[in-house]
Amino acid sequence: MDFEAIRSADAQYVAQTYTRFPVALVRGQGARCWDAQGKEFVDLTSGIGVNALGFADLDWANAVYSQLTTLQHTSNLFYTQPATELAQVLCERAGLRRAFFANSGAEANEGAIKAARKYGHARRGSDCHRIVTLRQSFHGRTITTLTATGQPRFHTQFNPFTPGFAYAPPDDLAATLALLDADTCAVMVELVQGEGGVRPLDIAYAQGLAVACAQRDILLIVDEVQTGVGRTGALFAFQRYGITPDIVTCAKGLGAGLPIGAVLFGQKTQDVLAAGEHAATFGGNPACCAGALAVLARMDAAFLNQVEAKGGLIRQRLQGMPHVSGIDGMGLMLGVTLDGIAPADAVRAGIAQGVLTLTAGDRLRLLPPLIISPQDIDEAMTRLHTALKEVTPA
Ligand SMILES: Cc1ncc(COP(=O)(O)O)c(C=O)c1O
């Protein structure tokens, strides 16, 4: 199928829930990919933070293939080694106790919310179900995770939404603490707000919040769906913040291209969900878990230090580019403030020049594959510079 054939079949047969750019990607290798017309791009998107090891990584693909041709799936009525081993590696490296496997970030957050509510009910009765999240947050597209998302634009059209959420202003500890009453079972935060514009929380705020939650026996849930699995230069962002959450969720980079989500439970929460209280048919799929183990095997200290160093390289190159007035983020999760031009116009100009980028709120967002080479960074930055030069303020 050529590009026009793909586009017109999509228009006819696919639910039109995405505003797509006029590009059909057909193959990739590392941090480069090609469209249906053979045009090459340097990818600074990783499929929105998923392709941590880039396109077509052989360690990952071989691990998945070997598992697919051995035992591709069975139900959770039986044990499998890949899921058990993945749970052990995740728990040991996160310093947490148990894992539940889901299929996506939203689904992992649903699991975390269920566990938090059950914990609250057991501690302070059934009214203890309130969860405080942050303004500008993003936690997913199910009805409950949309409600958890602290952006009013997501709270329309699909009523009734799940009751029991309140929204605090990020980095305002006093205002956040004022919302923590006896009916609050948990606080849920992204340490770097991704969809909200790549905004890292202040360390003192995050640490203060962790202490206050512990004092009140309120659970701290950290949504690491976007920040987790190496993205910020640590395996999990909470490790950079020096806090220990009660529940951590992750997805995206863990799958490296296949759907998997995980809820990691700490000491207080490890036994909250009991047999029959939570499940997922595909959860813990052996092929997805085998791939995730290959991802984690690559993420040693040297790999994670490289993530930080490459983020620094990109920041250096961004400084002084046309329209760039600020750079925020952590590791290889970067948000760029652009003066006078719309981020989507910058993305379009990047596509014309052969570099793929993202938007997040009012910013341009860069989520390169974590394996991107300095040469590919150099090429991407040269192309982005040319692209930004060509965008004129509206
Ligand atoms: C922080 C965060 N939480 C949850 C989600 C939802 O993940 P998924 O699309 O896999 O359901 C996202 C997706 O962008 C996210 O960034």
PDBQT file of the ligand as one rigid body, heavy atoms in Angstrom, charges set to zero:
ROOT
HETATM    1  C1  LIG A 401       2.038   9.306  33.103  1.00  0.00    +0.000 C 
HETATM    2  C2  LIG A 401       1.113   8.466  32.272  1.00  0.00    +0.000 A 
HETATM    3  N1  LIG A 401       0.247   7.673  32.882  1.00  0.00    +0.000 NA
HETATM    4  C3  LIG A 401      -0.586   6.892  32.183  1.00  0.00    +0.000 A 
HETATM    5  C4  LIG A 401      -0.601   6.898  30.802  1.00  0.00    +0.000 A 
HETATM    6  C5  LIG A 401      -1.539   6.025  30.056  1.00  0.00    +0.000 C 
HETATM    7  O1  LIG A 401      -0.837   4.957  29.476  1.00  0.00    +0.000 OA
HETATM    8  P1  LIG A 401      -1.502   4.053  28.352  1.00  0.00    +0.000 P 
HETATM    9  O2  LIG A 401      -1.702   4.898  27.145  1.00  0.00    +0.000 OA
HETATM   10  O3  LIG A 401      -0.510   2.935  28.146  1.00  0.00    +0.000 OA
HETATM   11  O4  LIG A 401      -2.791   3.553  28.906  1.00  0.00    +0.000 OA
HETATM   12  C6  LIG A 401       0.292   7.734  30.129  1.00  0.00    +0.000 A 
HETATM   13  C7  LIG A 401       0.279   7.787  28.666  1.00  0.00    +0.000 C 
HETATM   14  O5  LIG A 401       0.777   8.694  28.048  1.00  0.00    +0.000 OA
HETATM   15  C8  LIG A 401       1.179   8.541  30.877  1.00  0.00    +0.000 A 
HETATM   16  O6  LIG A 401       2.049   9.357  30.293  1.00  0.00    +0.000 OA
ENDROOT
TORSDOF 0
